Amino acid sequence: MNNTRIAAIDVGNDSIKAIFGEMEYELNIPNIIARDTEDRPVIGIEELDDKNPLDGIHIRVHSPALKDNNAIYRVGNLATKSSNGTELDPGSSKSEEDQTLVLLFTTLALDAVKEGNKNNFRQTKNVIDANYTLGTGLPLREVKEGKDAGYRSKLIGSVHQVEFLVTPKYQGLKVNIKFDEIKVYPEGFAAYINLVMDNNLKIINKDLIDKRILIQDIGGLSTDIAVIKNRNVDDDKAQGFNLGVSESLEAIREEIRTKHGVELDSRRDVVDIITKKNDRNHIMVKGSRTSVHDITDRILLDLAKKQYRLLRNVWSKNSQTEICYFVGGGATVLKDYLKTLNNNLDGFNIDFFEDEKESIWMMANAYYKLIMDYVRKTEKPKAEQPKKPVTN
């Protein structure tokens, strides 16, 4: 009998953030895939296993949940080097995209093949059978539309297989993934849990627990604004919008290509340019350090104005709100612009997480807290059940 392993996975539009087991393993993979052939060319094939598997994810995915079954992909860092790499498009639903599932299965498979999991999962020759208890989430808009139930039903009760093809260290291994349980949480609620509670769901932020709060989670393709009062998300007032940072990042990427002739591999490269500690908003053009401040400022300020408008509209309908927290990768990108707008305009009580990792990993951390709480609550009744008397 296989053990079940805890997995908390945030399938973000920029990247996948995943936490496994007793928080002993984390994965962060760019959310980009590229269709490929079975025998991808590799220079120095004999040195393949000396490389980092995360830089060479090359897989075949079989799952009844996929529209395009048995397809072969490059995933993450390897896909950024492909001319046909795809990232999720604005307006798409995370719960209905094959790309979401491909990244989810890939992340689980990368955990399953780790050396440390040999005692957790059964392996027969080159096939690993891996069971998971999964905590994940969807944008508020999709949960309000009832898409969480369909998403869960696609995953549970089936076997999903990831076969590693020309991947360092794992070439030839197959992972059969089954789910013992899946919990799909609305992202706004998850953000609130992470703000006020620790890993044991004990309250750590008493100042916030009874306040009326807005949480504006800015993602790649969407923005969720959760309205918190009486320690719960107000489902009627919480709103989701098809406005994220991806379109703006794509616009910056295109303008840099047109103006400077520099081809950036993906939106992740744009994020690196505008968030790095040194030489922020600079690129190398023919070996010369060149500012792209004019491009990034214009495009990101325009997006920040749209995000601020969303805040203003939601706050006006929830006038007794005490504070709004901006979270997510998009908030990290727009933080300086939003602060400047707020200082010059309405002066709302807003806050950001100065620790960028905490903001970006907020959803994965919240899913971990919630799924661990679920496991504890389900295991406790089992432990308390009286043993049946032995009969001769």
BELBEL-V723517 format. One record per pair of residues at least 24 apart in sequence whose ideal C-beta (glycine too) atoms are under 6 Angstrom apart, sorted by sequence separation. I is the first residue (numbers start at 0). J is the second residue. D is the distance in whole Angstrom. If there is no record, write none. Layout:
[[I/J/D] [I/J/D]]
//
This chain:
[[107/131/6] [154/178/6] [190/214/5] [219/243/5] [331/355/5] [218/243/5] [219/244/6] [220/245/6] [259/284/5] [155/181/5] [190/216/6] [219/245/4] [322/348/5] [323/349/5] [324/350/5] [325/351/5] [154/181/6] [187/214/6] [331/358/5] [67/97/6] [151/181/5] [186/216/6] [303/333/5] [66/97/5] [74/105/5] [328/359/5] [65/97/5] [151/183/5] [326/358/5] [150/183/6] [303/336/4] [307/340/5] [37/71/6] [303/337/5] [65/100/6] [326/361/5] [35/71/5] [64/100/6] [147/183/4] [187/223/5] [191/227/5] [255/291/6] [300/336/5] [186/223/5] [299/336/6] [303/340/6] [35/73/5] [187/225/3] [32/72/5] [33/73/4] [254/294/5] [60/101/6] [32/74/5] [94/137/5] [142/185/4] [251/294/6] [60/104/6] [93/137/6] [188/232/5] [251/295/6] [33/78/4] [129/174/6] [133/178/6] [187/232/6] [29/75/5] [32/78/5] [125/171/5] [137/183/6] [139/185/5] [28/75/4] [31/78/5] [94/141/5] [125/172/5] [126/173/5] [127/174/5] [128/175/5] [129/176/5] [130/177/5] [131/178/6] [132/179/5] [139/186/6] [251/298/5] [31/79/6] [33/81/4] [132/180/5] [133/181/5] [134/182/5] [135/183/6] [136/184/4] [138/186/6] [139/187/5] [250/298/5] [92/141/6] [130/179/5] [33/83/5] [136/186/5] [187/237/6] [33/84/4] [247/298/5] [94/146/4] [31/84/5] [32/85/6] [108/161/4] [136/189/5] [31/86/5] [104/159/5] [247/302/5] [94/150/4] [104/161/5] [112/169/5] [112/172/6] [111/174/5] [32/98/6] [108/174/4] [32/101/6] [107/176/5] [240/309/6] [30/102/6] [12/87/5] [26/106/6] [138/221/5] [139/223/4] [138/223/6] [244/329/4] [243/329/6] [15/102/5] [244/332/6] [10/99/5] [17/106/5] [64/153/4] [224/313/5] [64/154/6] [15/106/5] [19/110/5] [226/317/6] [10/102/6] [10/103/6] [63/157/5] [62/159/4] [8/106/6] [139/237/5] [61/160/4] [140/239/3] [139/239/4] [60/161/6] [138/239/5] [58/161/5] [59/162/4] [58/163/6] [57/164/5] [213/320/5] [57/165/5] [211/319/5] [215/323/6] [57/166/5] [211/320/5] [218/327/5] [56/166/6] [211/321/5] [212/322/6] [213/323/4] [214/324/5] [215/325/5] [216/326/5] [217/327/5] [55/166/5] [210/321/5] [216/327/5] [218/329/6] [55/167/5] [217/329/3] [217/330/5] [52/166/6] [4/119/6] [52/167/5] [52/168/5] [2/119/5] [50/167/4] [52/169/6] [1/120/6] [48/167/6] [1/121/6] [47/167/5] [48/168/5] [41/165/6] [6/131/5] [39/165/5] [1/128/6] [3/130/5] [4/131/5] [5/132/6] [6/133/5] [7/134/5] [8/135/5] [1/130/5] [3/132/5] [89/220/5] [87/220/6] [190/326/5] [90/241/6] [89/245/6] [89/246/5] [193/361/5] [198/368/6] [190/361/6] [193/364/5] [193/365/4] [200/372/5] [189/362/5] [192/365/5] [3/179/4] [186/362/6] [189/365/4] [192/368/6] [79/264/4] [184/369/6] [79/265/5] [182/370/6] [182/373/6] [12/218/5] [13/219/5] [12/219/3] [12/220/5] [136/366/6] [135/366/6] [134/366/4] [12/245/6] [31/265/5] [134/369/6] [134/370/3] [29/267/5] [13/328/5] [16/360/5] [18/363/5] [16/363/4] [18/367/5] [9/362/4] [9/363/4] [7/363/6] [7/366/4] [7/367/4] [7/370/6]]
//
